[in-house]
Amino acid sequence: MVELNKELFCRLGDRSVDGYFIFDYTAQNFSYLNKPISKIWELGLDEIMANPQLLTKRVHAEDLIHVISCYNECLEDGTEKKYEFRLQFADIEKYLRVIVFAVTDGEVEHLVGTVEDTTVMRHNKIHIEQINARKNITLEVLAHDLKEPLGMMKLTASSMKDGIAQTGDQQMINSLAFIQDMCERNLLLVRSMINREFLKSSIVEIGKERADLVWELRDVVRFYKRSKLGKMKNIKFTSSAEQIYLRLDSMKFLQVINNLISNSLKFTADHGNITLHAEDCDSTVLITVTDNGIGIPEELQAGLFDRLPETLRPGLKGEESGGFGMGIIKAIVELHQGKIWFKSKIGTGTTFYIELPK
């Protein structure tokens, strides 16, 4: 446990826009609070000094157990800790990031730290994650919706080309060949865009923050159900709890979920069932993606996560496979200190399991 230079710490706090505090956890009172603490909690400094419990009354009801657990952890561990939680006001929520140390000042032990209001940053991040998830879903829907009409255009142009070849009209033959080529190029372009977007996940570092997994997964399924694909397949989300909080890189992890759902869509017949489920366990969360599609042949199962060319196969409607998806899925899950596995039976369907620590 480090020594406290109280004078220096207070001088820094007096000049900072972030909250600074020194809490004597033996006497259960604050010996120092700077003005931004008052602004963040929307309470007077005198009120907080007189009654520190007022701070916990502002904590969001869903985060209160988390905050108490963090407080106890600080006392037990004694090392630097970083925590995130929310405050609840009548009309708004605030997101806070707290960095706290256990330090000594003579014989008195303190919790010393800083508080940053990350509300604007967090809201921006949530919007970016939503946009990114919907962008990936839109690309999948686009690829699916374009596949059929472009394929039909290509087939029609080919048929017309064969008929016109007998007339010897070279200009028309060349025009139809051009249409065939453009259809093929545009199909490849859309698939390439999807593969390239997902491949970015393999080279970007994981940045985990506390997130509500249930909210994130429900939003993904909601967007799929609004699309044309949602009308061709029965896609649903279930959860054992209304909220499940864990540390997550939401943007990267939602790409994992998008890819698994995309694979289920490819290998499940129209009007088939696809279910995304989250199970809240004691120290972990289990996420499953289940379909009643055609299943994965036994000879392909062993190398499914290894990017082996022989594991690649087209979907039921000829959808192409990028070949890198499953390997990147496994890498992202493992970067979250998680595990992924699957069970599959030909003609019955497939279930992918992802287990993540809380």
C-alpha positions as CSV (number, residue, x, y, z in Angstrom):
1,M,0.0,0.0,0.0
2,V,1.5,3.3,-1.1
3,E,2.0,6.5,1.0
4,L,-0.3,9.4,0.4
5,N,1.0,12.9,-0.5
6,K,-2.2,14.6,0.5
7,E,-1.0,18.2,-0.3
8,L,0.0,17.4,-3.8
9,F,-3.1,15.3,-4.5
10,C,-5.4,18.2,-3.3
11,R,-3.5,20.7,-5.4
12,L,-4.1,18.6,-8.4
13,G,-7.8,18.1,-7.5
14,D,-8.3,21.9,-7.1
15,R,-7.2,22.4,-10.7
16,S,-8.9,19.4,-12.3
17,V,-12.2,19.2,-14.1
18,D,-12.6,15.6,-12.9
19,G,-13.6,14.6,-9.4
20,Y,-10.9,14.0,-6.8
21,F,-11.6,12.4,-3.4
22,I,-9.9,11.1,-0.3
23,F,-12.1,8.8,1.8
24,D,-11.2,7.5,5.3
25,Y,-12.8,4.1,5.3
26,T,-12.1,3.6,9.0
27,A,-14.0,6.7,10.0
28,Q,-16.3,6.4,7.0
29,N,-16.0,10.0,6.0
30,F,-14.3,12.2,3.3
31,S,-11.3,14.3,4.2
32,Y,-11.2,15.9,0.7
33,L,-13.6,16.5,-2.1
34,N,-13.1,18.9,-5.0
35,K,-15.8,20.9,-6.7
36,P,-16.4,18.6,-9.8
37,I,-17.6,15.9,-7.4
38,S,-20.5,18.3,-6.4
39,K,-21.3,18.9,-10.1
40,I,-21.2,15.2,-11.0
41,W,-23.5,14.1,-8.2
42,E,-25.5,17.3,-8.2
43,L,-25.1,17.6,-4.5
44,G,-23.5,20.2,-2.3
45,L,-20.0,19.4,-0.9
46,D,-21.2,20.2,2.6
47,E,-24.1,17.7,2.1
48,I,-21.7,14.9,1.0
49,M,-19.2,15.6,3.8
50,A,-22.0,15.5,6.4
51,N,-23.6,12.4,4.9
52,P,-21.4,10.3,2.5
53,Q,-24.3,7.8,2.1
54,L,-26.0,10.4,-0.2
55,L,-23.6,9.3,-2.9
56,T,-24.9,5.7,-3.0
57,K,-28.5,7.0,-3.2
58,R,-27.7,8.5,-6.6
59,V,-26.3,5.2,-8.0
60,H,-28.5,3.5,-10.6
61,A,-30.6,0.7,-9.0
62,E,-29.2,-1.8,-11.5
63,D,-25.6,-0.9,-10.6
64,L,-25.8,-0.7,-6.8
65,I,-24.8,-4.3,-6.1
66,H,-21.9,-3.8,-8.6
67,V,-20.7,-0.6,-6.8
68,I,-20.9,-2.3,-3.4
69,S,-18.9,-5.2,-4.8
70,C,-16.3,-2.8,-6.2
71,Y,-15.9,-1.1,-2.8
72,N,-15.3,-4.3,-1.0
73,E,-12.8,-5.4,-3.7
74,C,-10.8,-2.2,-3.1
75,L,-10.6,-2.9,0.6
76,E,-9.5,-6.5,0.1
77,D,-7.0,-6.0,-2.8
78,G,-5.2,-2.7,-2.1
79,T,-4.2,-2.2,-5.7
80,E,-5.3,0.3,-8.3
81,K,-8.8,-0.4,-9.6
82,K,-10.9,1.0,-12.4
83,Y,-14.7,0.8,-12.3
84,E,-17.7,2.0,-14.3
85,F,-21.2,2.6,-13.1
86,R,-24.2,4.9,-13.6
87,L,-26.0,7.6,-11.6
88,Q,-29.7,7.9,-11.9
89,F,-31.4,11.3,-11.9
90,A,-35.1,12.2,-12.6
91,D,-34.6,12.6,-16.3
92,I,-31.1,11.4,-17.2
93,E,-28.5,8.8,-16.5
94,K,-24.8,9.6,-16.0
95,Y,-22.0,7.2,-16.8
96,L,-18.9,7.5,-14.5
97,R,-15.4,6.0,-14.6
98,V,-13.7,5.8,-11.2
99,I,-10.0,5.1,-10.6
100,V,-9.3,4.3,-7.0
101,F,-6.2,3.4,-4.8
102,A,-5.9,2.1,-1.3
103,V,-3.2,4.3,0.4
104,T,-1.9,5.1,3.8
105,D,-1.4,8.5,5.5
106,G,0.5,7.6,8.7
107,E,-1.6,5.1,10.4
108,V,-4.8,6.1,8.6
109,E,-5.9,4.1,5.6
110,H,-7.8,5.8,2.8
111,L,-9.4,5.2,-0.6
112,V,-8.1,7.9,-2.9
113,G,-9.2,8.4,-6.5
114,T,-10.6,10.3,-9.4
115,V,-14.1,10.3,-11.0
116,E,-14.7,11.1,-14.7
117,D,-18.1,11.8,-16.2
118,T,-18.0,9.7,-19.4
119,T,-21.7,10.2,-20.3
120,V,-21.1,12.0,-23.6
121,M,-18.3,9.6,-24.6
122,R,-20.4,6.6,-23.7
123,H,-23.5,7.7,-25.5
124,N,-21.4,8.4,-28.6
125,K,-19.8,4.9,-28.3
126,I,-23.3,3.3,-28.0
127,H,-24.4,5.1,-31.1
128,I,-21.3,4.0,-33.0
129,E,-21.8,0.4,-31.9
130,Q,-25.4,0.5,-33.0
131,I,-24.5,1.9,-36.4
132,N,-21.7,-0.6,-36.8
133,A,-23.9,-3.6,-35.9
134,R,-26.7,-2.4,-38.2
135,K,-24.2,-1.8,-41.0
136,N,-23.0,-5.4,-40.8
137,I,-26.6,-6.7,-40.7
138,T,-27.5,-4.4,-43.6
139,L,-24.6,-5.8,-45.6
140,E,-25.7,-9.3,-45.0
141,V,-29.3,-8.5,-45.9
142,L,-28.0,-6.6,-49.0
143,A,-25.9,-9.5,-50.1
144,H,-28.9,-11.8,-49.7
145,D,-31.4,-9.5,-51.4
146,L,-29.1,-8.8,-54.3
147,K,-28.1,-12.4,-54.8
148,E,-31.4,-13.6,-56.3
149,P,-32.2,-10.6,-58.7
150,L,-28.6,-10.4,-59.9
151,G,-28.5,-14.1,-60.4
152,M,-31.8,-14.0,-62.3
153,M,-30.5,-11.1,-64.4
154,K,-27.3,-13.1,-65.2
155,L,-29.3,-16.2,-66.1
156,T,-31.7,-14.2,-68.3
157,A,-28.9,-12.4,-70.1
158,S,-27.2,-15.8,-70.7
159,S,-30.4,-17.3,-72.1
160,M,-30.9,-14.2,-74.4
161,K,-27.3,-14.4,-75.5
162,D,-27.7,-18.0,-76.6
163,G,-30.8,-17.1,-78.6
164,I,-29.4,-14.0,-80.2
165,A,-26.1,-15.8,-81.1
166,Q,-28.1,-17.4,-83.9
167,T,-28.9,-14.0,-85.4
168,G,-25.3,-13.0,-85.5
169,D,-26.1,-9.6,-83.9
170,Q,-22.6,-9.1,-82.3
171,Q,-23.5,-5.7,-80.7
172,M,-26.4,-7.3,-78.8
173,I,-24.2,-10.3,-77.9
174,N,-21.6,-8.0,-76.5
175,S,-24.2,-6.0,-74.5
176,L,-25.6,-9.2,-72.9
177,A,-22.1,-10.4,-72.1
178,F,-21.5,-7.1,-70.4
179,I,-24.7,-7.5,-68.3
180,Q,-23.6,-11.0,-67.3
181,D,-20.1,-9.7,-66.3
182,M,-21.6,-6.7,-64.3
183,C,-23.9,-9.0,-62.4
184,E,-21.1,-11.3,-61.4
185,R,-18.8,-8.4,-60.4
186,N,-21.5,-6.8,-58.2
187,L,-22.2,-10.1,-56.4
188,L,-18.4,-10.5,-55.7
189,L,-18.2,-6.8,-54.6
190,V,-20.9,-7.1,-52.0
191,R,-19.4,-10.4,-50.6
192,S,-16.0,-8.8,-50.6
193,M,-17.3,-5.8,-48.6
194,I,-18.7,-8.1,-46.0
195,N,-15.5,-10.2,-45.7
196,R,-13.3,-7.1,-45.5
197,E,-15.4,-5.5,-42.7
198,F,-15.3,-8.7,-40.7
199,L,-11.6,-9.2,-41.3
200,K,-10.9,-5.8,-39.6
201,S,-11.9,-7.4,-36.3
202,S,-8.9,-9.7,-36.4
203,I,-6.4,-6.8,-36.4
204,V,-8.1,-4.3,-34.0
205,E,-7.4,-4.6,-30.3
206,I,-10.1,-5.4,-27.8
207,G,-11.3,-2.5,-25.7
208,K,-13.7,-3.9,-23.0
209,E,-16.2,-1.9,-21.1
210,R,-19.1,-2.8,-18.8
211,A,-22.1,-3.5,-21.0
212,D,-25.6,-4.9,-20.7
213,L,-25.4,-8.0,-22.9
214,V,-29.2,-8.5,-23.0
215,W,-29.7,-5.1,-24.4
216,E,-27.0,-5.5,-27.1
217,L,-28.2,-8.9,-28.3
218,R,-31.9,-7.9,-28.3
219,D,-31.0,-4.9,-30.5
220,V,-29.3,-7.2,-33.0
221,V,-32.2,-9.6,-33.3
222,R,-34.7,-6.7,-33.5
223,F,-32.9,-5.3,-36.5
224,Y,-32.8,-8.7,-38.2
225,K,-36.5,-9.2,-37.7
226,R,-37.3,-5.9,-39.4
227,S,-35.4,-6.9,-42.5
228,K,-36.6,-9.2,-45.3
229,L,-34.5,-12.0,-43.9
230,G,-36.6,-11.8,-40.7
231,K,-39.7,-12.5,-42.7
232,M,-38.1,-15.6,-44.4
233,K,-36.8,-17.1,-41.1
234,N,-38.2,-17.3,-37.6
235,I,-35.5,-15.4,-35.6
236,K,-36.0,-14.8,-31.9
237,F,-34.0,-13.8,-28.8
238,T,-34.5,-15.2,-25.2
239,S,-32.7,-14.5,-22.0
240,S,-32.7,-15.9,-18.4
241,A,-32.4,-12.4,-17.0
242,E,-33.6,-8.9,-17.9
243,Q,-30.0,-7.5,-17.6
244,I,-26.7,-9.3,-17.7
245,Y,-23.7,-7.1,-17.1
246,L,-20.1,-8.0,-18.1
247,R,-17.0,-6.4,-19.5
248,L,-17.2,-6.6,-23.3
249,D,-15.9,-5.0,-26.5
250,S,-19.5,-4.6,-27.8
251,M,-18.5,-3.7,-31.3
252,K,-16.3,-6.7,-31.8
253,F,-18.5,-9.2,-30.0
254,L,-21.6,-8.2,-32.0
255,Q,-19.7,-9.0,-35.1
256,V,-19.2,-12.5,-33.7
257,I,-23.0,-12.8,-33.2
258,N,-23.7,-11.3,-36.6
259,N,-21.5,-13.8,-38.3
260,L,-23.0,-16.8,-36.4
261,I,-26.5,-15.6,-37.3
262,S,-25.4,-15.1,-40.9
263,N,-24.2,-18.6,-41.1
264,S,-27.5,-19.9,-39.6
265,L,-29.4,-17.9,-42.3
266,K,-27.3,-19.5,-45.0
267,F,-27.8,-23.1,-43.9
268,T,-31.4,-22.9,-42.6
269,A,-34.3,-23.3,-45.0
270,D,-37.0,-20.6,-45.4
271,H,-39.4,-20.5,-42.4
272,G,-36.8,-22.3,-40.3
273,N,-36.0,-21.4,-36.7
274,I,-32.9,-19.4,-35.4
275,T,-32.7,-18.7,-31.7
276,L,-30.2,-16.5,-29.9
277,H,-30.2,-17.1,-26.1
278,A,-28.3,-15.7,-23.1
279,E,-28.0,-17.7,-19.9
280,D,-26.9,-15.9,-16.7
281,C,-24.7,-18.3,-14.7
282,D,-22.9,-17.7,-11.3
283,S,-19.6,-16.4,-12.7
284,T,-20.1,-16.7,-16.5
285,V,-22.6,-16.0,-19.2
286,L,-23.5,-18.7,-21.8
287,I,-24.7,-17.4,-25.2
288,T,-26.1,-19.9,-27.7
289,V,-27.0,-19.5,-31.4
290,T,-29.3,-22.4,-32.4
291,D,-30.8,-23.3,-35.8
292,N,-32.7,-26.2,-37.2
293,G,-30.8,-26.1,-40.5
294,I,-29.0,-28.8,-42.5
295,G,-26.2,-29.2,-39.9
296,I,-22.4,-29.5,-40.3
297,P,-21.1,-32.7,-41.8
298,E,-18.9,-34.6,-39.4
299,E,-15.9,-34.5,-41.8
300,L,-15.9,-30.7,-41.6
301,Q,-16.4,-30.2,-37.9
302,A,-12.8,-30.8,-36.7
303,G,-11.3,-28.0,-38.9
304,L,-14.2,-25.5,-38.6
305,F,-12.3,-22.9,-36.6
306,D,-9.0,-23.5,-38.5
307,R,-9.8,-21.6,-41.7
308,L,-9.2,-24.8,-43.7
309,P,-10.3,-24.6,-47.4
310,E,-12.1,-27.9,-47.2
311,T,-14.5,-26.6,-44.5
312,L,-15.9,-24.0,-46.9
313,R,-19.2,-24.7,-48.5
314,P,-21.9,-22.6,-50.2
315,G,-25.2,-21.9,-48.5
316,L,-28.6,-23.4,-49.4
317,K,-29.1,-20.7,-52.0
318,G,-25.5,-20.7,-53.2
319,E,-24.2,-18.0,-50.8
320,E,-20.5,-17.9,-50.7
321,S,-18.3,-18.3,-47.6
322,G,-15.5,-15.8,-46.9
323,G,-13.4,-18.6,-45.3
324,F,-12.0,-16.5,-42.4
325,G,-15.1,-16.0,-40.3
326,M,-15.0,-18.9,-37.9
327,G,-11.3,-18.4,-37.2
328,I,-11.8,-14.7,-36.3
329,I,-14.9,-15.6,-34.3
330,K,-12.8,-17.9,-32.1
331,A,-10.0,-15.3,-31.8
332,I,-12.4,-12.6,-30.6
333,V,-14.1,-14.9,-28.1
334,E,-10.6,-15.9,-26.7
335,L,-9.6,-12.2,-26.5
336,H,-12.6,-11.9,-24.1
337,Q,-11.1,-14.9,-22.1
338,G,-14.0,-16.9,-23.3
339,K,-14.6,-20.3,-25.0
340,I,-16.6,-21.3,-28.1
341,W,-17.7,-24.7,-29.2
342,F,-20.6,-26.3,-31.1
343,K,-22.8,-29.3,-31.5
344,S,-24.3,-30.3,-34.9
345,K,-26.3,-33.1,-36.4
346,I,-27.0,-33.5,-40.1
347,G,-30.6,-32.8,-40.9
348,T,-31.4,-31.5,-37.3
349,G,-29.4,-28.3,-37.0
350,T,-26.5,-26.7,-35.1
351,T,-25.9,-24.9,-31.8
352,F,-22.9,-22.7,-31.2
353,Y,-22.0,-22.1,-27.5
354,I,-20.0,-19.1,-26.3
355,E,-19.0,-18.9,-22.6
356,L,-17.8,-15.5,-21.3
357,P,-16.5,-14.6,-17.8
358,K,-18.4,-11.9,-15.9
